[in-house]
Structure formats: structure tokens, C-alpha cells
Amino acid sequence: MRPDPYVASGGAADPGSWNRYGYLGGDPVNFSDPWGLQQCPAPCFSITVFGRDASVAAFLGGSAREGQNVALPEERVTGEELNPQGFAEFRISRISNFSTTSTHAVGAQNSLRWLRQALELDEDCNEWLTDNAEVINTLLGEGPDSSTVYAGVGNFSDPNVNAVAGVGGTNLLPGSALLTVNVQGAFFSSGASTDNGRLRGGTDEAKAFILLHELGHLTVAAGFQSGDRAPNIQRARNDLVHEHCQNTLDRAAGRRR
């Protein structure tokens, strides 16, 4: 048995959620969680989805294949996430050569360590990304409950995706990763860009921006409750990163001490 790695699932509204070993709120008769990712009324199938290619936070009621449309209860998704037929589109971003120990992986992990310290100096961003230090500790395997590293890198089938939070919408196994950075994306490559083309890749500012965006998903920051499939949603989320975390971005770029 191991604790729930998704730190942001704990909250004051449900005191029992702070028990990282709890299952289904102590009610396995009325609820189900076949993947250990999302409690839902039994019987159900659930898959948690995050990242740019994701359409929704959870799929209920059936399995999904690559390119398949999955019917969802209307209240589970926003209007931007439904196609004209009333279905949520589900695309899988395939990730190969996933690693938490390669040179690139260690580089991304060190960027997370820098960000953890920088956020202590940025009051607005630190408050917006609730419990960010605990989440980063979990990603790095530096938390009190686990030494498993959940932050890694890989080669993405979609070159426009710079990173994903979680494994939903990918071919990675549930529980294998919480943050994956694209080796060929803007985190490492100066030939790519992030922030809707506003930031050149490979810079410290681009690295900080990409990680802040994914932390927005992992901490369920205000405005980051679902995926970024639609370009207008992606841009709105990016604007939120600037609104709350510009001081941290300026520090990464050397514009602020």
C-alpha cells in the first residue's frame, strides 16, 4: 500500500481527504475507483485527464480508445470542451522514452527545486499555487511519505505539447508520473516556443513558465480546474500565470533579484 501521490486531492472541505491512505471516503459500497484516481458512484470507469491535449478532468461511464469520442454527463464538462455532437474529444499524446534519471530529467527536477525557493519570495504566486511546496516535494520524491520521483521527461508524439501534468491523455500508466516534460519542446529547445509563441524556448524564463503552468493544474489553482485543449482556454491560463507569477518569471529571466 502507498499513499495517494496527488497532493492537491486533500482539502479542508473534506477532512478525511488528508488521510493519504484512505479509499473512497470509507464508503466502498456506494463508490468505486478502479484506477485509484477518481472517486465516483459505483459502478464506474474513471480516468483523470490533465494537460494541453486533455478535454476533461474525468471520464465516467466507459473506456476510451485513441481518437474516440466519449459521452459524458453534461455537467462534467464546460461548453468549450464539447464538440457540436455533445461529446468530449479525447486524444492521446504518446510519450516514449520516459525517464526520471536522464540528464534532461535531472535538469527539469533542478528547475523545480529553483522554483520551490523562488515561490517563497513571490507572495501572490505562492498563495495562488496552493500547497505548491508540498506538491513539488512529491514530484521530486522529497516528501515525507514517498521517495519515488514523479517528475520526468520523454519524447512526445505531439511536438506542440511542452509538458503534461498527470498521465491522463497519454499512454503512461496510472501512478507512473505526475509531471512529464517534452525533451523536444520549449523547455529544452530554443527552436520551440511557449506562452502562445510569446516566449522563446530553452531560456530559464520559458522553463519557469512551463513549470508554473503545470503546477497550476497540479495544485488546482483558480482558473485551472480543467484541461487546455481549446486555444482560447490555453491562452487564458497562460495569462493567469503572468497575472499571479510575473515576479517569479522576472527572477527567472534575471530582471528581478
ZAKEZA-615290 format. One line per 10 residues: number of its first residue (from 0); for each residue x, y, z of C-alpha. Coordinates in steps of 0.2 Angstrom, whole numbers. Each point is the difference from the previous one (the first is absolute). Layout:
N
NUM) X,Y,Z | ...
// end
This chain:
257
0) 0,0,0 | 6,18,-4 | -7,17,3 | -10,10,-13 | 14,9,-10 | -12,14,-5 | 2,12,14 | -13,13,-6 | -14,-13,3 | 1,4,18
10) -11,15,6 | -8,8,15 | -17,-3,-7 | 2,-19,3 | 11,-3,15 | 1,-18,-4 | 9,4,-16 | 16,4,10 | 2,-19,3 | 11,-4,-14
20) -4,-19,2 | -19,2,0 | -10,-8,-13 | -17,6,-6 | -3,11,15 | -3,-16,10 | -15,-5,-11 | 5,-14,-12 | -19,-5,-1 | -6,15,-9
30) 16,6,-9 | 13,-7,-12 | 17,5,-5 | 7,-13,-12 | 16,9,-4 | 3,8,17 | -2,18,-8 | -18,5,2 | -14,-4,11 | -17,-2,-8
40) -17,-9,3 | 2,-19,-3 | 1,-7,-12 | 11,11,-11 | 16,1,-10 | 11,16,3 | 15,7,-7 | 8,17,6 | 5,11,-15 | 12,15,1
50) 10,10,-12 | -1,9,-17 | -8,-15,-9 | -13,-4,14 | -18,4,-3 | -7,-3,18 | 5,-4,18 | -8,-17,0 | -8,-12,-12 | -15,-10,8
60) -10,-14,-8 | 11,-9,-12 | 18,-3,-7 | 9,10,-13 | 10,-4,-15 | 12,12,-9 | -10,13,-10 | -17,-6,7 | -14,11,6 | -6,-4,17
70) -18,5,6 | 0,9,17 | -13,7,11 | -2,18,-5 | 4,7,17 | 17,-8,0 | 7,11,-14 | 0,18,-6 | -7,6,-16 | 17,3,-8
80) 4,-19,3 | -15,-6,-10 | -1,-3,-18 | -16,4,-10 | -6,-18,3 | 1,3,19 | 15,-12,2 | 16,4,8 | 15,-3,-11 | 14,-11,7
90) 17,-1,-8 | 15,-9,6 | 17,8,0 | 12,-15,-1 | 16,2,10 | 15,-11,-3 | 16,-2,9 | -7,7,17 | 14,2,13 | 2,8,17
100) 19,-3,0 | 7,6,-17 | 10,16,-1 | -16,9,-7 | -10,-6,15 | 12,5,13 | 0,18,-9 | -19,1,2 | 1,-6,18 | 13,13,4
110) -11,14,-8 | -14,-6,12 | 12,2,15 | 4,18,-6 | -18,3,-2 | -4,-6,17 | 11,13,8 | -5,14,-12 | -18,-2,4 | 4,4,19
120) 4,17,-6 | -15,3,-11 | -15,2,12 | -14,1,-13 | 6,-16,-10 | 4,-9,16 | -18,2,6 | -8,-3,-18 | 10,-17,-1 | -7,-7,16
130) 11,-12,9 | 13,1,-15 | 15,-5,11 | -9,-16,6 | -4,-4,-18 | 18,4,-6 | 7,-11,14 | -12,-14,-6 | 6,2,-18 | 18,-1,5
140) -2,-15,12 | 5,12,15 | -16,-1,9 | -3,-9,17 | -10,-15,-7 | 9,-5,-16 | 18,0,-8 | -7,-4,-17 | 3,14,-13 | -15,5,-10
150) 8,13,-11 | 8,-5,-16 | 2,3,-18 | -4,-9,-17 | -2,2,-18 | -18,5,-5 | -9,-5,-15 | -8,18,-1 | 15,12,-1 | -11,15,5
160) -2,-7,17 | 13,6,12 | -5,-10,15 | -14,-9,8 | -6,-1,18 | -6,-18,5 | -1,-14,-12 | -18,2,-7 | 0,3,-19 | 16,-10,-2
170) 6,-18,-1 | 9,1,17 | -7,-12,13 | -10,7,14 | 11,5,15 | 16,0,-10 | 2,19,-2 | -7,16,6 | 10,12,-11 | 8,-4,-17
180) 10,12,-10 | 2,-2,-19 | 19,-2,-4 | -4,8,-17 | -11,14,6 | 3,18,6 | 7,-5,17 | 16,-6,-8 | 0,6,-18 | 3,18,-6
190) -9,-5,-17 | -16,-2,9 | -11,13,10 | -12,1,14 | -13,12,7 | -9,0,-17 | 16,5,-9 | 4,14,11 | 15,-9,9 | 15,-7,-9
200) 4,-18,6 | 16,-5,9 | 1,15,11 | -2,0,19 | -16,11,-2 | -8,-13,-12 | 5,-14,12 | -8,9,15 | -15,4,-10 | -3,-18,-6
210) 2,-6,18 | -12,13,7 | -13,-4,-12 | 0,-19,4 | 1,4,19 | -16,10,-3 | -8,-16,-5 | 8,-11,13 | -5,12,14 | -17,3,-8
220) 3,19,0 | -15,12,-3 | -3,-1,-18 | 9,-16,-3 | -14,-13,4 | 0,-8,-17 | 11,-3,-15 | 7,11,-14 | -6,-8,-16 | -8,16,-7
230) 12,14,-5 | -10,13,9 | 0,-10,16 | 19,-2,-2 | 3,18,-2 | -11,5,15 | 10,-12,11 | 16,7,-6 | -6,18,4 | -4,-6,18
240) 18,-6,2 | 6,18,-5 | -13,8,11 | 5,-9,16 | 18,-6,-3 | 8,14,-10 | 12,4,14 | 6,-18,-1 | 2,1,-19 | 10,16,2
250) 12,-9,12 | 2,-14,-12 | 4,12,-14 | 12,10,11 | -11,15,0 | -3,-1,19 | 11,-5,14
// end
